[in-house]
C-alpha cells in the first residue's frame, strides 16, 4: 500500500499551493497524515461518515470526503474550512490520492509479476493474461542483468540503479534475494551484445562512483518473448556463479562468453573426481607450489610460447624448459604439447570448481 510519506508529501504540496489545510484518517478514525496540528476531529465522527452512504459531507465546519481504492473506501480526507474553495480542493486531493493509490498498486503488481516471472512461478496462460492486464508487452527484445552487491540489502546501489532507469517505464528493477538487484531491460531492435556490454559497464561505473559499491554484473542472452525472460535470468545467474569460479578477475560476465567454464559448472562432482584421478592419480594440481602454478598459468596466457613466457617471468629459457620437464615427470603431461596443455587447463578449472562447491556445501 501507498506509504504515509507519499501521502504527506501530496497534501503538503496542495497546502503550499492552495493554503487549504488537509488531513487523512483511516476508517477507524486514526490520523494518518495532516497539515494542521489543531485537529479536534473525533474518531467516532470519521467512522460514522465512513459507514454512511455519502461520498462527501460537511460536518462541524469540515469537508469530509471518502477516498476509494476501486470500490472500497480506503481513507477519509478532511479539508479544513467551510468555503467552496475547501470543497473544491478536497475533491482535487481525493482525485490525486486515488490516482496515487492506483499507480502504486500497479507498480507493486508489476514488481510481483516480474519476480514470479523470473522464478518460473507462473503458468504460461497466467503470464500472458497478467502481462496484458498490467500493460506489459509480451513480444519485445529483452535481456536480464543481475547485479551482485558486496553487502546485503544495499539500498544505495538499488536507488542508483532505479535512478538510471527511472525514465524508462519498460525496464523493470526488482530483487529476488538479499544481495542481488535484477534489471529486466527492454532493447531496441538494433541493439547488439556490444551495446548490452556497454550498458553493463555504465552500470558498474555508476555503482562504483555513486553508490560506492563494489559490484559484479552478469547478463543472459537476448529473448524475444516474455515467457523466455526467466531463461535469460537463469543464464545471468549461472554467469555470475561461473564467473566467481573461473573468471575471478572479471566484474562483468556475459553468459554467451563463458565457454568451457559453463560446461564444467554443470558436471556432477563424482564425475569431476573420477576425471581428476584418471589424469593425475593422487597428485592433484592444487598441490603444486606457487612457483609451478605461476609458471603454468603464465605459459597458458602466452599461448604455449616458451620464449615469451620466459621473458615475462624474468627467467632464462632453459630454466623454463627445466620447470616444464619437471612438471611432465610428476604428472605425465607435457603442456608444451597442445593436447596435454588442454587436458591440464581443464583439470585446473575442474579443481577450482570442486573447491567452490566444497565451500558452498558449508
Secondary structure, DSSP 8 states (H G I E B T S, - for coil): ---HHHHHHHHHHHHHHH---EEEE-TTS-EEEES-S-----HHHHHHHHHSS-SEEEETTEEEEEEEETTEEEEEEEEESSSHHHHHHHHHHHHHHHHHHHHHHHHHHHHHHHHHHHTT-S-HHHHHHHHHHTT--SEEEEEEEEEEESSTT-HHHHHHHHHHHTT-TT-EEE-SSSSEEEEEEE--TT--HHHHHHHHHHHHHHHHHTS---EEEEE---EEEGGGHHHHHHHHHHHHHHHHHH-TT-SEEEGGG-THHHHHHTS-HHHHHHHHHHHHTT--GGGS-HHHHHHHHHHHHTTT-HHHHHHHHT--HHHHHHHHHHHHHHHS--TTSHHHHHHHHHHHHHHHHHHHHHHHH-
